[in-house]
Amino acid sequence: MNRTTATASGINTAFTGIPLNYSDASELSEFYGTGRQSRIALTAQGKLANMTLTGHWEADWLSAGADSNNNQSNSYTMRQRVLYGEAKMNSGWDVSAGTGWDLVAETTQGLQRGTEILPATIDAQYEAGFAWTRQFSFRFTKNIGQHVFAGFSVENAETLNPGGQNLPSNVLIGSAGAGGGHFNAGANYSFNYAPDLVAKIAVEPGWVTGSSSASSAPSVTASIRRLARPIIQRRRRGRGRRLSRTARRQESDYLPEGAVWPGCGPLWFVDHRRHHLAPGWLDLAAAWLLGSRRYSAGSD
C-alpha cells in the first residue's frame, strides 16, 4: 500500500485525516506492506423440501488489540466480519439473522444477503457517500413475483457523540467502553433505547441486456404483448400487411415490427435475437419518445 501523502493509517484511509496542502505530512509519502485485509470465508448450505438453509462466515485481520503494531511481528488480531444464518423458503420468504451488511446497503439480487454492491476500490474505508453498516441484524424479506422485493430488518443502533456549538450539556448519549465489560475503553458506545428498524422495497423491472433467448425475457414483456396484441391485429387487418418471417417468429414473444401503441403512431422494434437485447419497458419508452420514427437499439 502506497500513499502520496502521510496519514499514519492502515489500508483504511481516514478521510478526516488526509493532510492539507503544504502541511508537513502532505510533503511526505508512506508505504506499508500488509496482509490484514486477507480474508477467510466458509459457506455451508443444505436443501430441504420447502426451504434452503445457509450459514456464512467471513473473517479478516483488520482489527487491532491494545498493543498491536507492525514494528516487528505484525501482531494484529482476527475479527468477525460476517457471520449469519439464513432460511430461504420456496414461497419467497427469506429469514436471516446474524452479523452482516445492513438492509440499507444496495444489492444486485433483490434484497438477498451476500449480493451487496460494494465500491470497486481496494480501500477498506470504501468511499464517501457509500451508506452501510456491518453489524447484527434480524431480517425478513419477501420475493413478490420475481420483480418486487420487500424487506424489514431489526438492527443494532449506534449514535456517535454530536459535535458543534451551543449544544445542551444535560444530554447523555453514551460513554467510553468499560474494560470490565470487554468494550474498548478508547471507543464511544451509545446507550441505545431500542434497535433500529429498517424497511426497504426493491424493484427489478427487467431492463437488462445480454440475453439472446426468448426464455430469458422478463415477464413484463409478456404483459406488454398481451395488451398490444389486439392493436397489432387490427393494424394488420386494416392495412393488409403481411408479416415477415422474422416478425412471425417474434410474435409469440415480442411486439413485432410496425406495432401500434395508442397515441404514439407506429412503433418499430429491432430484432432482439439478432441484437441480443432482452426487450422490456425501456424499448417501449424509447419508441414512444420517438413517435412514428423508426428506431434501432443496438448494433450487429
C-alpha positions as a printed Julia matrix, in Angstrom:
300×3 Matrix{Float64}:
   0.0     0.0     0.0
   1.45    3.36   -1.02
   0.08    6.86   -0.42
   1.36   10.12   -1.85
   0.69   11.84    1.48
   1.31   10.54    5.0
  -1.74    9.7     7.12
  -0.36    7.06    9.53
  -3.29    4.83    8.51
  -3.52    1.21    7.56
  -5.29    0.06    4.42
  -8.33    2.03    5.61
  -7.94    5.69    4.69
  -9.21    8.04    7.4
 -10.89   10.66    5.23
 -10.79   13.19    8.08
  -7.04   12.59    8.48
  -5.9    13.47    4.94
  -3.34   16.28    5.4
  -3.99   19.72    3.96
  -1.79   21.06    1.18
   1.57   22.46    2.27
   1.46   20.81    5.69
   4.45   18.68    6.67
   2.59   15.39    6.17
   1.39   16.43    2.71
   5.01   16.59    1.55
   5.73   13.01    2.67
   4.63    9.68    1.2
   4.12    6.38    3.04
   4.4     2.69    2.18
   3.15   -0.31    4.16
   3.13   -3.96    3.15
   0.13   -5.64    4.79
  -1.91   -8.8     4.71
  -4.54   -7.59    7.14
  -7.31   -7.44    4.54
  -6.71  -11.08    3.62
  -9.96  -12.89    4.22
 -11.11  -16.37    5.12
 -14.68  -17.45    4.32
 -16.8   -20.54    4.77
 -20.32  -21.22    3.46
 -22.45  -24.26    4.31
 -25.75  -24.91    2.54
 -28.42  -27.59    2.74
 -31.73  -28.07    0.95
 -34.96  -29.3     2.48
 -38.28  -29.97    0.8
 -39.59  -26.42    1.28
 -36.52  -24.29    2.02
 -32.77  -23.8     1.6
 -30.65  -23.3     4.72
 -27.39  -21.34    4.52
 -24.69  -20.44    7.01
 -21.93  -17.99    6.08
 -18.8   -16.87    7.94
 -16.09  -14.36    6.97
 -13.1   -13.16    8.97
 -10.08  -10.92    8.36
  -7.31   -9.22   10.33
  -8.45   -5.58   10.15
  -8.54   -5.36   13.92
  -6.05   -4.11   16.47
  -5.52   -5.15   20.06
  -4.26   -2.81   22.75
  -0.62   -3.46   21.8
  -0.99   -4.37   18.08
   1.63   -2.88   15.76
   3.73   -3.69   12.71
   7.1    -2.84   14.24
   8.38   -6.4    14.35
   5.73   -9.11   14.22
   2.58   -7.58   12.64
   0.66   -8.51   15.77
  -2.85   -7.73   14.6
  -5.92   -9.63   15.72
  -8.52  -11.62   13.82
 -12.05  -10.21   13.7
 -15.55  -11.41   12.92
 -16.54   -9.74    9.65
 -19.73  -11.6     8.63
 -21.5   -14.43   10.45
 -25.15  -15.22    9.78
 -27.68  -17.99    9.19
 -30.43  -17.86    6.59
 -33.58  -19.81    5.72
 -34.87  -19.19    2.19
 -38.38  -20.58    1.69
 -39.78  -21.82   -1.6
 -42.73  -19.46   -1.0
 -40.45  -16.41   -1.46
 -39.91  -15.63    2.24
 -36.33  -15.22    3.43
 -35.43  -15.08    7.14
 -31.88  -14.46    8.35
 -30.07  -13.37   11.49
 -26.51  -12.59   12.48
 -23.72  -10.15   11.72
 -23.65   -8.83    8.16
 -24.31   -5.9     5.85
 -27.35   -3.88    6.81
 -30.55   -3.65    4.77
 -29.62   -0.13    3.61
 -26.67   -1.43    1.55
 -27.5    -1.96   -2.13
 -27.77   -5.48   -3.53
 -27.67   -6.99   -7.01
 -30.39   -9.62   -6.5
 -33.49   -8.33   -4.76
 -32.67   -8.0    -1.05
 -30.58  -11.17   -0.91
 -27.77  -11.32    1.63
 -24.4   -11.93    0.05
 -25.13   -9.91   -3.12
 -24.17   -6.48   -1.79
 -22.8    -3.95   -4.29
 -19.51   -2.66   -2.88
 -17.44    0.2    -4.32
 -14.73   -1.03   -6.7
 -11.81    0.05   -4.54
  -9.2    -1.78   -2.5
  -9.53    0.83    0.27
 -11.4    -0.79    3.14
 -12.88    2.59    4.09
 -14.61    2.42    0.68
 -15.59    5.93   -0.46
 -17.58    8.93    0.65
 -21.31    8.52    0.02
 -21.42    4.72    0.39
 -24.13    4.09    3.04
 -23.61    0.94    5.09
 -23.08   -0.73    8.41
 -21.97   -4.3     9.08
 -23.44   -5.43   12.36
 -26.08   -7.62   13.95
 -29.49   -7.72   12.3
 -32.62   -9.86   12.15
 -34.11   -9.65    8.65
 -37.33  -10.68    6.91
 -37.68  -10.32    3.14
 -40.32  -11.42    0.6
 -39.93  -12.04   -3.11
 -43.13  -10.78   -4.76
 -43.48  -12.05   -8.32
 -39.73  -12.12   -9.14
 -39.65   -8.35   -9.79
 -40.58   -6.72   -6.45
 -38.89   -7.43   -3.12
 -39.94   -6.11    0.29
 -37.85   -6.32    3.44
 -37.87   -5.43    7.13
 -34.89   -5.57    9.46
 -34.19   -5.11   13.17
 -30.61   -3.87   13.53
 -28.11   -2.66   16.11
 -28.29    1.07   16.75
 -25.31    3.32   17.47
 -25.14    7.1    17.92
 -21.87    8.98   17.7
 -21.28   11.91   20.02
 -22.67   15.06   18.33
 -20.33   17.94   17.56
 -20.95   21.65   17.24
 -21.51   24.76   19.32
 -24.08   25.63   21.97
 -25.07   22.0    22.43
 -27.06   21.1    25.57
 -24.85   19.81   28.33
 -27.5    17.71   30.09
 -27.96   15.15   27.3
 -26.4    11.75   27.88
 -25.92    9.72   24.7
 -23.18    7.28   25.61
 -19.74    6.88   27.07
 -16.4     5.2    26.57
 -16.43    1.45   26.92
 -15.91   -0.26   30.24
 -12.91   -2.56   30.27
 -14.63   -4.99   32.61
 -17.45   -5.32   30.09
 -14.99   -6.26   27.33
 -15.56   -2.97   25.48
 -12.85   -0.76   24.06
 -12.04    1.97   26.57
 -10.98    4.29   23.74
 -14.2     4.0    21.72
 -17.67    5.51   22.09
 -20.68    3.34   22.93
 -24.16    4.84   22.88
 -26.91    3.85   25.29
 -29.45    2.62   22.77
 -33.08    2.78   23.88
 -34.21    0.43   21.08
 -32.83   -1.18   17.95
 -33.02    0.46   14.53
 -36.0    -0.6    12.39
 -35.32   -0.54    8.64
 -37.84   -1.17    5.85
 -36.99   -1.33    2.16
 -38.55   -2.14   -1.23
 -36.5    -3.09   -4.29
 -37.88   -3.26   -7.84
 -36.25   -5.08  -10.76
 -38.35   -4.24  -13.87
 -36.2    -6.27  -16.24
 -34.26   -3.59  -18.11
 -31.37   -5.91  -18.83
 -29.14   -6.61  -21.8
 -27.03   -9.54  -22.86
 -29.8   -12.12  -23.41
 -30.05  -13.94  -26.7
 -33.02  -16.19  -25.96
 -36.72  -15.53  -25.6
 -36.9   -17.64  -22.44
 -34.86  -15.06  -20.52
 -37.14  -12.12  -21.4
 -38.8   -10.7   -18.28
 -42.49  -11.28  -17.58
 -43.28   -7.56  -18.01
 -42.71   -8.09  -21.74
 -45.45  -10.69  -21.8
 -47.79   -8.15  -20.19
 -46.99   -5.6   -22.9
 -47.58   -8.21  -25.58
 -50.98   -9.16  -24.17
 -52.05   -5.51  -24.06
 -50.78   -4.72  -27.53
 -51.9    -7.87  -29.39
 -55.43   -6.63  -30.25
 -53.97   -3.35  -31.54
 -51.37   -5.24  -33.57
 -54.03   -7.49  -35.08
 -56.25   -4.53  -36.0
 -53.33   -2.87  -37.7
 -52.55   -5.98  -39.73
 -56.18   -6.41  -40.8
 -56.64   -2.71  -41.6
 -53.61   -2.4   -43.86
 -53.4    -5.94  -45.16
 -49.74   -6.06  -44.22
 -48.02   -9.44  -44.36
 -45.52  -10.09  -41.63
 -42.01  -11.14  -42.49
 -40.69  -14.5   -41.32
 -38.71  -12.74  -38.57
 -41.77  -10.84  -37.37
 -43.92  -14.0   -37.36
 -41.27  -15.76  -35.3
 -41.16  -12.83  -32.85
 -44.93  -12.54  -32.49
 -45.23  -15.22  -29.81
 -42.79  -13.44  -27.5
 -42.14   -9.88  -28.64
 -44.0    -6.97  -30.16
 -43.4    -7.31  -33.93
 -42.13   -4.54  -36.13
 -44.8    -1.99  -37.0
 -46.77   -2.38  -33.77
 -49.05    0.49  -32.73
 -49.4     1.92  -29.25
 -52.27    4.32  -28.52
 -51.3     7.95  -29.16
 -47.85    7.12  -30.47
 -48.22    6.17  -34.12
 -46.3     3.13  -35.38
 -43.62    1.76  -33.05
 -40.64   -0.01  -34.55
 -38.77   -2.71  -32.67
 -35.46   -4.27  -33.63
 -34.96   -8.0   -33.99
 -33.96   -8.66  -30.37
 -32.5   -12.07  -31.15
 -30.16  -10.52  -33.71
 -29.16   -7.62  -31.46
 -29.01   -9.72  -28.27
 -31.2    -7.37  -26.24
 -33.79   -8.56  -23.76
 -36.93   -6.5   -24.5
 -38.71   -4.65  -21.73
 -40.3    -1.36  -20.78
 -37.2     0.53  -21.94
 -37.92   -0.38  -25.58
 -41.49    0.81  -25.27
 -40.46    4.1   -23.67
 -37.85    4.77  -26.35
 -40.34    4.05  -29.12
 -42.96    6.28  -27.51
 -40.49    9.17  -27.34
 -39.52    8.74  -30.97
 -43.15    8.62  -32.15
 -43.56    7.36  -35.68
 -39.85    7.37  -36.5
 -38.1     4.04  -36.93
 -35.58    3.37  -34.18
 -32.92    0.78  -33.57
 -31.31   -0.2   -30.26
 -28.01   -1.96  -30.53
 -25.8    -2.97  -33.44
 -24.59   -6.15  -35.06
